[in-house]
Amino acid sequence: RHPDEVRFSKDPREDVQRRDFTINGLLLDPIENKVLDYVGGQEDLKSKVIRAIGNPAVRFAEDKLRMLRAVRFAARFEYTIDPITFTSIQQLAPQIHQVSRERVRDELTRMLTEGHARRAFELLDETGLLLEVLPEIKAMKGVEQPPEFHPEGDVFVHTLLMLEKLPQPCPATLAWGVLLHDVGKPPTFRRAPDRIRFDEHARVGTKMAEAICRRLRFSNEDTKEVSALVENHMRFGDVERMNPSTFKKFIRLPRFEQHLELHRLDCESSHRNLRLYNFTREKMNELPPEEVRPVPLVTGDDLIAAGYSPGPQFKEILAAVEDAQLDGRLETTQQAMEFVARQFPLNANVSK
């Protein structure tokens, strides 16, 4: 936000005219200890209305981000947006691109984490702002889903339901992961002979989520966390069939509790079957930490001492040993080295 000039006024009436909304235009007279209201803010507070002060187009021209703030305030406080203010937002929505991406990202994050995220995104859609700031979410509207798995409706409705159920307080990365977890469904939609399918939507969605995070100037760490939530959200379908090593590696994902919470929200907002969630939670509780992250039985130094030359296949050998250890097939370093000798014999030149 960079105004052409900054003017200071001794007249409080003039000062409040440059503020954004009437509910933010109230002043306190510290001497008389009374509220000064020159813009009808008290009445709008009582009526629960978000109304721009004066001409909405002028207020939004001063700072286009105010359009997003109107949506956030209306959702968070369960207010309505004044019709004239609402119409002005609809007309000026394309100008939101004049706002820095970082400021847009921060405002969207507040919508997602301050409560009433569903209403915020409904209003973003109704005002036309959603198409401008997150067209990939707008594209979810009308994308059908197989009713046997998603009786709630299309992809957009499903996502809104998940937003509605977000825990409070909610980590920003989880909220964004929920918003974007099915972003790959619109481009992968197809009607197969048996049912509607979204082949590889998690993989496609991961790339889309990464692109969205980059566009909105997320940090590398947050981009990685949000993308991981999208990438792994379908893996819960396999947890009952995972061998021990695969399951242990799965629950070792960074911030796994967020993955598990996203899965719970996904189920609660569709078929409502929490069998896989409960299975995962119970299995996690049964596993002591030392079994999930055991001390390695073999190190690179052990391999070198056994005659192996350092190289790319060290990673393959150590990973194979770890899998066997996690599966319970190896318990000692001696067993592990015998396993290495059998699986990766030196005379096979695997160390070169």
PyMOL commands that set and color helices and strands:
alter all, ss='L'
color gray80, all
select helices_A, chain A and resi 12-16+22-24+41-47+56-62+65-76+83-98+101-113+117-127+129-133+135-138+155-164+172-180+185-188+201-215+220-232+235-241+244-251+256-268+275-286+289-292+300-305+313-326+333-343+346-348
alter helices_A, ss='H'
color red, helices_A
select strands_A, chain A and resi 26-29+34-37+49-50+80-81+189-191+196-198
alter strands_A, ss='S'
color yellow, strands_A
deselect
rebuild
show_as cartoon
